[in-house]
Amino acid sequence: MNEKYPVMEIVKRKLKEMKKDLNWLEHQTGRSSRWYVGNPEIEKMEYQVLMKMSIALQFDFIADHRRFLGETGLPNETALIEETKKNMEAEKIIHIEMKLAASISALQKNYPKFLQVVKDAGDKMGIEIQ
Protein backbone atom coordinates (compact mmCIF):
# COMPACT_ATOMS: atom_id res chain seq x y z
CA MET A 1 0.00 0.00 0.00
CA ASN A 2 1.53 3.30 -1.05
CA GLU A 3 -0.47 6.31 0.18
CA LYS A 4 0.47 9.96 -0.34
CA TYR A 5 0.80 12.23 2.67
CA PRO A 6 0.99 16.04 2.60
CA VAL A 7 4.42 16.37 4.24
CA MET A 8 4.61 20.09 3.43
CA GLU A 9 1.49 20.80 5.51
CA ILE A 10 2.95 18.98 8.50
CA VAL A 11 6.32 20.75 8.12
CA LYS A 12 4.62 24.15 7.80
CA ARG A 13 2.65 23.47 11.00
CA LYS A 14 5.84 22.49 12.85
CA LEU A 15 7.65 25.60 11.56
CA LYS A 16 4.77 27.82 12.71
CA GLU A 17 4.94 26.26 16.19
CA MET A 18 8.72 26.81 16.25
CA LYS A 19 8.33 30.46 15.22
CA LYS A 20 5.86 30.98 18.10
CA ASP A 21 8.32 29.43 20.57
CA LEU A 22 11.19 31.51 19.20
CA ASN A 23 9.18 34.70 19.63
CA TRP A 24 8.49 33.65 23.23
CA LEU A 25 12.19 32.93 23.82
CA GLU A 26 13.28 36.27 22.34
CA HIS A 27 10.72 38.07 24.48
CA GLN A 28 11.93 36.29 27.65
CA THR A 29 15.65 36.84 27.02
CA GLY A 30 15.41 40.23 25.32
CA ARG A 31 17.83 39.13 22.61
CA SER A 32 17.58 37.86 19.07
CA SER A 33 17.67 34.14 18.41
CA ARG A 34 20.41 34.84 15.85
CA TRP A 35 23.05 35.76 18.44
CA TYR A 36 24.64 32.32 18.21
CA VAL A 37 24.90 31.96 14.42
CA GLY A 38 28.28 30.40 13.68
CA ASN A 39 28.59 28.78 17.12
CA PRO A 40 29.27 25.10 16.28
CA GLU A 41 27.93 23.82 19.62
CA ILE A 42 24.56 25.52 19.08
CA GLU A 43 24.39 24.48 15.41
CA LYS A 44 24.92 20.87 16.56
CA MET A 45 21.94 21.28 18.92
CA GLU A 46 19.86 22.66 16.02
CA TYR A 47 20.66 19.55 14.00
CA GLN A 48 19.45 17.42 16.92
CA VAL A 49 16.21 19.41 16.89
CA LEU A 50 15.81 18.59 13.20
CA MET A 51 16.29 14.90 13.93
CA LYS A 52 13.69 15.01 16.71
CA MET A 53 11.29 16.83 14.37
CA SER A 54 11.71 14.02 11.86
CA ILE A 55 10.81 11.51 14.59
CA ALA A 56 7.67 13.49 15.42
CA LEU A 57 6.76 13.58 11.72
CA GLN A 58 7.13 9.80 11.57
CA PHE A 59 4.57 9.54 14.37
CA ASP A 60 2.28 11.84 12.36
CA PHE A 61 2.61 9.54 9.32
CA ILE A 62 1.88 6.46 11.43
CA ALA A 63 -1.19 8.17 12.92
CA ASP A 64 -2.45 9.16 9.44
CA HIS A 65 -1.80 5.65 8.17
CA ARG A 66 -3.80 4.15 11.04
CA ARG A 67 -6.66 6.59 10.45
CA PHE A 68 -6.69 5.40 6.83
CA LEU A 69 -6.74 1.75 7.96
CA GLY A 70 -9.61 2.65 10.29
CA GLU A 71 -11.91 2.94 7.27
CA THR A 72 -11.57 -0.82 6.69
CA GLY A 73 -10.94 -1.99 10.25
CA LEU A 74 -10.01 0.04 13.31
CA PRO A 75 -6.61 -0.75 14.86
CA ASN A 76 -6.84 -1.98 18.43
CA GLU A 77 -7.31 0.56 21.22
CA THR A 78 -4.01 -0.23 22.97
CA ALA A 79 -2.03 0.55 19.80
CA LEU A 80 -3.82 3.89 19.45
CA ILE A 81 -3.11 4.80 23.09
CA GLU A 82 0.59 3.93 22.70
CA GLU A 83 0.80 5.93 19.48
CA THR A 84 -0.73 8.96 21.20
CA LYS A 85 1.76 8.71 24.09
CA LYS A 86 4.70 8.56 21.66
CA ASN A 87 3.35 11.50 19.69
CA MET A 88 2.93 13.59 22.86
CA GLU A 89 6.44 12.70 24.04
CA ALA A 90 7.94 13.68 20.67
CA GLU A 91 6.09 17.00 20.76
CA LYS A 92 7.30 17.66 24.32
CA ILE A 93 10.93 16.95 23.33
CA ILE A 94 10.63 19.30 20.36
CA HIS A 95 9.21 22.16 22.44
CA ILE A 96 11.94 21.83 25.10
CA GLU A 97 14.72 21.67 22.50
CA MET A 98 13.28 24.58 20.50
CA LYS A 99 13.25 26.85 23.52
CA LEU A 100 16.97 26.13 23.94
CA ALA A 101 18.40 26.12 20.45
CA ALA A 102 16.18 26.35 17.36
CA SER A 103 15.98 29.21 14.91
CA ILE A 104 13.94 29.56 11.74
CA SER A 105 17.01 30.64 9.74
CA ALA A 106 18.84 27.46 10.75
CA LEU A 107 15.84 25.34 9.77
CA GLN A 108 15.70 26.98 6.36
CA LYS A 109 19.44 26.45 5.92
CA ASN A 110 19.13 22.75 6.85
CA TYR A 111 15.73 22.16 5.20
CA PRO A 112 16.96 19.94 2.29
CA LYS A 113 18.79 17.67 4.77
CA PHE A 114 15.71 17.59 7.00
CA LEU A 115 13.35 16.79 4.13
CA GLN A 116 15.64 13.94 3.03
CA VAL A 117 15.47 12.44 6.55
CA VAL A 118 11.66 12.63 6.43
CA LYS A 119 11.55 11.06 2.95
CA ASP A 120 13.87 8.26 4.08
CA ALA A 121 11.62 7.62 7.07
CA GLY A 122 8.62 7.46 4.74
CA ASP A 123 10.41 5.02 2.43
CA LYS A 124 11.16 2.70 5.35
CA MET A 125 7.46 2.68 6.23
CA GLY A 126 6.40 2.17 2.62
CA ILE A 127 4.83 5.63 2.42
CA GLU A 128 5.38 7.95 -0.53
CA ILE A 129 6.03 11.50 0.66
CA GLN A 130 5.24 14.27 -1.79
C-alpha positions in Angstrom: 0.0 0.0 0.0 1.5 3.3 -1.0 -0.5 6.3 0.2 0.5 10.0 -0.3 0.8 12.2 2.7 1.0 16.0 2.6 4.4 16.4 4.2 4.6 20.1 3.4 1.5 20.8 5.5 3.0 19.0 8.5 6.3 20.7 8.1 4.6 24.2 7.8 2.6 23.5 11.0 5.8 22.5 12.8 7.6 25.6 11.6 4.8 27.8 12.7 4.9 26.3 16.2 8.7 26.8 16.3 8.3 30.5 15.2 5.9 31.0 18.1 8.3 29.4 20.6 11.2 31.5 19.2 9.2 34.7 19.6 8.5 33.6 23.2 12.2 32.9 23.8 13.3 36.3 22.3 10.7 38.1 24.5 11.9 36.3 27.6 15.6 36.8 27.0 15.4 40.2 25.3 17.8 39.1 22.6 17.6 37.9 19.1 17.7 34.1 18.4 20.4 34.8 15.9 23.1 35.8 18.4 24.6 32.3 18.2 24.9 32.0 14.4 28.3 30.4 13.7 28.6 28.8 17.1 29.3 25.1 16.3 27.9 23.8 19.6 24.6 25.5 19.1 24.4 24.5 15.4 24.9 20.9 16.6 21.9 21.3 18.9 19.9 22.7 16.0 20.7 19.6 14.0 19.5 17.4 16.9 16.2 19.4 16.9 15.8 18.6 13.2 16.3 14.9 13.9 13.7 15.0 16.7 11.3 16.8 14.4 11.7 14.0 11.9 10.8 11.5 14.6 7.7 13.5 15.4 6.8 13.6 11.7 7.1 9.8 11.6 4.6 9.5 14.4 2.3 11.8 12.4 2.6 9.5 9.3 1.9 6.5 11.4 -1.2 8.2 12.9 -2.4 9.2 9.4 -1.8 5.7 8.2 -3.8 4.2 11.0 -6.7 6.6 10.4 -6.7 5.4 6.8 -6.7 1.8 8.0 -9.6 2.6 10.3 -11.9 2.9 7.3 -11.6 -0.8 6.7 -10.9 -2.0 10.2 -10.0 0.0 13.3 -6.6 -0.8 14.9 -6.8 -2.0 18.4 -7.3 0.6 21.2 -4.0 -0.2 23.0 -2.0 0.5 19.8 -3.8 3.9 19.5 -3.1 4.8 23.1 0.6 3.9 22.7 0.8 5.9 19.5 -0.7 9.0 21.2 1.8 8.7 24.1 4.7 8.6 21.7 3.4 11.5 19.7 2.9 13.6 22.9 6.4 12.7 24.0 7.9 13.7 20.7 6.1 17.0 20.8 7.3 17.7 24.3 10.9 17.0 23.3 10.6 19.3 20.4 9.2 22.2 22.4 11.9 21.8 25.1 14.7 21.7 22.5 13.3 24.6 20.5 13.3 26.8 23.5 17.0 26.1 23.9 18.4 26.1 20.5 16.2 26.4 17.4 16.0 29.2 14.9 13.9 29.6 11.7 17.0 30.6 9.7 18.8 27.5 10.7 15.8 25.3 9.8 15.7 27.0 6.4 19.4 26.5 5.9 19.1 22.7 6.8 15.7 22.2 5.2 17.0 19.9 2.3 18.8 17.7 4.8 15.7 17.6 7.0 13.3 16.8 4.1 15.6 13.9 3.0 15.5 12.4 6.5 11.7 12.6 6.4 11.5 11.1 2.9 13.9 8.3 4.1 11.6 7.6 7.1 8.6 7.5 4.7 10.4 5.0 2.4 11.2 2.7 5.4 7.5 2.7 6.2 6.4 2.2 2.6 4.8 5.6 2.4 5.4 7.9 -0.5 6.0 11.5 0.7 5.2 14.3 -1.8 
